[in-house]
Amino acid sequence: MIQNKKLLQLVISAVMALLFVNFYLKSKEQTIETSFGMVSVLSAARDIPPQSAITADDIAVKQVPLKFLEPGAIMVKYPGAGLDRVLGKVTLAPIPAGGQITQSNLNNPSPDKSGAAPLLPPGKRGYTLRLGNLDVADIILPGDHIDILATFTVRQKDAQSKATYTILQNILVIGVGKDLKPRNLDIGVKKESTEGLILTLAVDPTEAERLSLAVAESQGEITVTVRAHGDDNIHPVPGVTPSNLLG
């Protein structure tokens, strides 16, 4: 009877020791996995400068130890995961090749926060056009396309008159904002202010030259019309003067 009791105690002790060893090993395994387990993250495939829009060519997937995972890093659980969170975003600080891409280093592109450069299609230049008509801001959004009209003073039959021409068509708008401009710059006169509209446009170099000359020659008499989405047709528009306006 006494031997059976001792044997039972030995068995219980052995089981307890086995449970303790198993718990210890599991704990060590968890610690090792936490410290040295590998995870897949989005990283820079090449050096990415600051204020740059991220493209698919800038992104690579690499494995890093879990303990070296940077705060805000974007983990990849399956192929293609996380791309929608970085494509088109603009970097705040440079990312070296191989560096982890983090949410805190990305911003949504906008002319106010990132400037115009990340928003421009290849071959285009950013051009700021100021309009006096603020009401048109209600119908223009970034991403819209517009036609631009300028009104000039022309001479016809020994008399001066006005003529309006469509100088550019299907121009991409990448930013819309308000501009507070002084109306009267005379010294000694109380300055009054009026709000105008600033459009940031994507134009090629030739379009930029035409628009710059049109602004100067028309003395700022520039208006715009908004195109329907998907309408990229270029129409021949002869322009209009008071004589042909009345038929």
C-alpha positions as CSV (number, residue, x, y, z in Angstrom):
1,M,0.0,0.0,0.0
2,I,2.8,2.3,0.9
3,Q,4.7,1.4,-2.2
4,N,1.6,2.2,-4.3
5,K,1.3,5.6,-2.6
6,K,5.0,6.3,-3.3
7,L,4.6,5.2,-6.9
8,L,1.5,7.5,-7.3
9,Q,3.5,10.4,-5.9
10,L,6.3,9.7,-8.4
11,V,3.9,9.5,-11.3
12,I,2.3,12.8,-10.2
13,S,5.7,14.5,-9.8
14,A,6.8,13.2,-13.2
15,V,3.6,14.5,-14.8
16,M,4.0,17.9,-13.1
17,A,7.6,18.1,-14.2
18,L,6.6,17.2,-17.7
19,L,4.0,19.9,-17.8
20,F,6.4,22.4,-16.4
21,V,9.0,21.5,-19.0
22,N,6.4,21.7,-21.8
23,F,5.2,25.1,-20.6
24,Y,8.8,26.3,-20.4
25,L,9.6,25.1,-23.9
26,K,6.4,26.6,-25.3
27,S,7.3,29.9,-23.7
28,K,10.8,29.9,-25.1
29,E,9.4,29.0,-28.5
30,Q,7.0,31.9,-28.4
31,T,9.8,34.2,-27.3
32,I,12.0,33.0,-30.2
33,E,9.2,33.3,-32.7
34,T,8.4,36.8,-31.5
35,S,12.1,37.8,-31.6
36,F,13.2,36.0,-34.8
37,G,10.0,35.2,-36.6
38,M,9.9,36.6,-40.2
39,V,7.1,38.7,-41.6
40,S,6.6,40.1,-45.2
41,V,6.4,43.9,-45.5
42,L,6.3,46.4,-48.3
43,S,9.7,48.0,-48.9
44,A,11.3,50.4,-51.4
45,A,12.6,48.7,-54.5
46,R,14.9,51.7,-55.1
47,D,15.7,55.0,-53.5
48,I,12.5,57.0,-53.3
49,P,13.0,60.8,-52.9
50,P,10.8,63.0,-50.7
51,Q,7.6,64.4,-52.2
52,S,7.4,61.6,-54.7
53,A,4.3,59.7,-55.8
54,I,4.8,56.0,-55.2
55,T,4.4,53.7,-58.3
56,A,4.3,50.0,-58.6
57,D,8.0,50.1,-59.8
58,D,9.0,51.6,-56.4
59,I,7.6,48.7,-54.4
60,A,9.1,45.4,-53.4
61,V,8.2,42.8,-50.8
62,K,10.8,41.5,-48.4
63,Q,10.9,39.5,-45.2
64,V,12.2,41.0,-41.9
65,P,12.4,39.7,-38.4
66,L,9.3,40.6,-36.4
67,K,11.3,42.4,-33.8
68,F,12.7,44.7,-36.5
69,L,9.2,45.6,-37.8
70,E,8.9,49.4,-37.9
71,P,5.8,51.1,-36.5
72,G,3.3,51.6,-39.2
73,A,5.0,49.2,-41.6
74,I,2.6,47.6,-44.1
75,M,2.6,43.8,-43.7
76,V,1.8,41.6,-46.7
77,K,-0.3,38.5,-45.8
78,Y,-0.9,37.4,-49.4
79,P,0.4,38.5,-52.8
80,G,-0.8,42.1,-53.7
81,A,-1.9,42.9,-50.2
82,G,-1.3,46.5,-49.1
83,L,-0.7,48.0,-52.5
84,D,-3.9,50.0,-52.4
85,R,-2.6,51.7,-49.3
86,V,0.6,53.1,-50.9
87,L,0.1,53.4,-54.7
88,G,-0.3,57.1,-55.6
89,K,0.6,58.3,-52.1
90,V,3.4,60.9,-51.7
91,T,6.4,60.4,-49.5
92,L,7.2,62.9,-46.8
93,A,10.8,61.8,-46.2
94,P,13.1,59.8,-48.4
95,I,13.0,56.0,-48.3
96,P,16.3,54.2,-49.1
97,A,16.3,51.1,-51.3
98,G,15.2,48.2,-49.0
99,G,13.7,50.5,-46.4
100,Q,10.3,49.7,-45.0
101,I,7.4,51.8,-46.3
102,T,5.4,53.1,-43.4
103,Q,2.0,54.8,-43.2
104,S,3.4,57.7,-41.2
105,N,5.7,58.6,-44.1
106,L,2.9,58.8,-46.7
107,N,0.5,61.5,-47.5
108,N,-2.4,61.9,-50.0
109,P,-1.3,64.0,-53.0
110,S,-2.7,67.5,-53.2
111,P,-1.2,70.8,-54.4
112,D,-1.4,72.2,-50.9
113,K,0.4,69.4,-49.1
114,S,2.6,67.8,-51.7
115,G,2.9,70.4,-54.4
116,A,1.8,69.9,-58.0
117,A,4.7,67.7,-59.2
118,P,3.4,64.3,-57.9
119,L,0.1,64.9,-59.6
120,L,1.4,65.7,-63.0
121,P,1.2,63.2,-65.9
122,P,4.5,62.5,-67.7
123,G,5.4,65.4,-70.0
124,K,3.1,67.9,-68.3
125,R,3.9,71.1,-66.4
126,G,2.0,72.6,-63.5
127,Y,0.5,76.0,-64.4
128,T,-1.4,78.2,-61.9
129,L,-4.4,80.1,-63.5
130,R,-6.1,82.8,-61.5
131,L,-9.8,83.6,-62.3
132,G,-11.8,86.4,-61.0
133,N,-15.0,84.4,-61.0
134,L,-15.3,82.4,-57.8
135,D,-18.7,80.9,-58.7
136,V,-17.1,78.5,-61.2
137,A,-15.4,76.8,-58.2
138,D,-18.8,75.2,-57.4
139,I,-18.6,73.1,-60.7
140,I,-14.9,72.3,-60.9
141,L,-13.1,69.5,-59.0
142,P,-9.6,68.2,-59.2
143,G,-9.5,65.6,-62.0
144,D,-12.0,67.5,-64.2
145,H,-11.0,68.6,-67.7
146,I,-11.7,72.1,-69.0
147,D,-11.6,74.4,-72.0
148,I,-10.1,77.8,-71.6
149,L,-11.4,80.9,-73.3
150,A,-9.7,84.3,-73.6
151,T,-11.2,87.7,-74.6
152,F,-9.0,90.1,-76.5
153,T,-9.4,93.6,-77.8
154,V,-9.2,93.6,-81.6
155,R,-9.4,96.2,-84.3
156,Q,-12.1,95.8,-87.0
157,K,-12.8,98.4,-89.7
158,D,-10.9,101.2,-87.9
159,A,-12.7,100.4,-84.6
160,Q,-11.8,98.4,-81.6
161,S,-14.0,95.6,-80.3
162,K,-13.8,92.5,-78.2
163,A,-13.3,88.9,-79.5
164,T,-13.4,85.7,-77.6
165,Y,-11.4,82.6,-78.6
166,T,-11.1,79.1,-77.2
167,I,-7.3,78.9,-76.8
168,L,-6.9,75.5,-75.1
169,Q,-9.1,72.4,-74.9
170,N,-9.3,69.3,-72.7
171,I,-6.9,70.6,-70.0
172,L,-6.6,68.6,-66.8
173,V,-7.3,70.3,-63.5
174,I,-5.2,69.0,-60.6
175,G,-6.1,71.5,-58.0
176,V,-8.8,74.0,-57.1
177,G,-8.5,76.7,-54.5
178,K,-9.3,80.2,-53.5
179,D,-7.0,83.2,-53.8
180,L,-7.3,86.4,-51.7
181,K,-6.1,89.2,-54.0
182,P,-5.9,92.9,-53.3
183,R,-8.3,94.8,-55.6
184,N,-6.7,98.2,-55.2
185,L,-2.9,98.6,-54.8
186,D,-2.8,102.5,-54.8
187,I,-0.8,103.8,-51.9
188,G,-2.8,105.8,-49.4
189,V,-6.0,104.1,-50.5
190,K,-7.7,101.6,-48.2
191,K,-7.1,98.2,-49.7
192,E,-10.2,96.1,-50.3
193,S,-10.0,92.4,-51.1
194,T,-11.9,90.1,-53.2
195,E,-11.7,86.3,-53.5
196,G,-10.7,84.8,-56.8
197,L,-10.2,81.2,-57.9
198,I,-6.9,79.4,-58.4
199,L,-6.8,76.5,-60.8
200,T,-3.7,74.4,-61.0
201,L,-3.5,72.9,-64.4
202,A,-1.5,70.2,-66.2
203,V,-0.2,71.6,-69.5
204,D,2.6,70.8,-71.9
205,P,5.2,73.4,-72.6
206,T,3.5,74.7,-75.7
207,E,0.2,75.0,-74.0
208,A,1.9,76.9,-71.1
209,E,3.3,79.4,-73.6
210,R,-0.1,80.0,-75.3
211,L,-1.8,80.3,-71.9
212,S,0.8,82.7,-70.6
213,L,0.5,85.0,-73.6
214,A,-3.3,84.8,-73.6
215,V,-3.4,86.0,-69.9
216,A,-1.1,88.9,-70.8
217,E,-2.9,90.0,-74.0
218,S,-6.4,89.6,-72.5
219,Q,-5.3,91.4,-69.3
220,G,-6.8,88.5,-67.3
221,E,-10.1,88.2,-69.2
222,I,-10.0,84.4,-69.0
223,T,-12.9,82.1,-68.5
224,V,-13.3,78.3,-68.5
225,T,-15.9,75.7,-69.3
226,V,-16.1,72.2,-67.8
227,R,-16.1,69.1,-70.0
228,A,-18.1,66.0,-69.4
229,H,-16.1,63.0,-68.1
230,G,-14.8,61.0,-71.0
231,D,-15.1,63.8,-73.5
232,D,-11.6,64.3,-74.9
233,N,-12.6,65.5,-78.4
234,I,-10.9,68.6,-79.8
235,H,-13.4,70.7,-81.7
236,P,-12.5,73.5,-84.2
237,V,-13.8,76.7,-82.7
238,P,-13.4,79.8,-84.8
239,G,-14.0,82.4,-82.1
240,V,-16.6,85.1,-81.9
241,T,-16.7,88.9,-82.3
242,P,-19.6,91.3,-81.8
243,S,-20.3,91.3,-85.5
244,N,-20.7,87.6,-85.9
245,L,-22.3,87.3,-82.5
246,L,-25.2,89.2,-83.9
247,G,-25.2,87.2,-87.1
